Each structure stands twice: as C-alpha cells, then as structure tokens.
Amino acid sequence: MGISKLYSVKDGGDLSPLDCKNINLILSEMSISDIPKEQLTNVMDYLVVALNNNSVDHSLVSKLDTLLESLQSTVG
C-alpha cells in the first residue's frame, strides 16, 4: 500500500508495524517536494512520533531526520 496508507490516516486510523516499516523506507527516499502540500503536517507529525519512539530502522534515521528538519522549517 505504501505511502498512500500514511496519507489515508491523516484524519484518523491505525498503521501496523509493517505499514510503518514500509512507510519509513519510502519516506527515506523522498524529499519535501515529493510530498503533497496537504500532507506536509501529517508526514511531519508521523516522523516526530516514529523518531521519538525509536521505531525507525537505524539505517534510515539520518535520512528521515533530514526530511523532518526540512518539514519543520517549511511548515513551522
């Protein structure tokens, strides 16, 4: 299902651990310009939770942290 699963739970819903693993992998290859404007806050919120809970594969942390920093400087 990929990134669309994250987009679909913007207004509520659940993501399984497998969903999160797949989403993290996809997000690690994305830049802020790849994310629809209406999803920026959703993705930022997801990354904050995922990174704070240490639920991200160690090899992806740096890339996701960089994406989060870009989102925070853009969204506020």
Helices and strands as residue ranges (DSSP letters): H 3-8, H 17-28, G 32-34, G 37-39, H 40-52, G 58-60, H 61-75
